[in-house]
Amino acid sequence: MAVDARIRELGNRHSHLEHEIERELKHPAHDPLHISDLKKQKLKLKEEMQSLRQT
């Protein structure tokens, strides 16, 4: 059960990052480095979720 809760938590954070990336991209003077960092964080969360699902 704890694994399922962790996956849900990571999924929520992943979704939040997706919305933050979309919001940043709408600004005309967005910071590409910040967006790149957000995308890396999002990918790391996705990889962690996949790893937990395989256990």
N, C-alpha and C positions, 0 to 999 in steps of 0.2 A: 504494500500500500504506500509506503514512503517513497518508493520509486515513482509511482504514478503521480503523487503530489509534486515531486521534484520536476517531472516532465511537464506538468501543467504550469508550474511556476516559470520554467524556462520558456515555455510556449508563450506565456503572457509577456515576458520580457522581450522575446523575439518579435511579437506583434507590436509592442510599444516602439521598438527600434525601427520597424518598418514604417510606422506612422511618422516617427521623427525624421526619417530619411526623406519621406515624401514631402513633409512640411519644409524641410531645409531646401529641397530642390525647387520649391515654388518661389523662393526668394531670388530676385535677380542677382544679388551679390553674394550668393552662397559660397561657403568655404569648401573647396574640393577636398582638402586634407581632412576636415572634420567629417565630411560625408564618407570618405574612405575609411576613416576610423570606425564610424558607426556600422558600415558594411562588414568590417572585419569582426566586430563584436557580434553582429547578427549571425555571421557564419560560424563563429565559435560556439554560440548557443545551439545552433542547428546540429553541429557535430556532436555536442554533448548530449543532446536529446536522442540522436541516432544511436550513440554508444549505450545510453541507458536502456533503450528499447531492445537492444540485442542481448542484454544480460538476463 
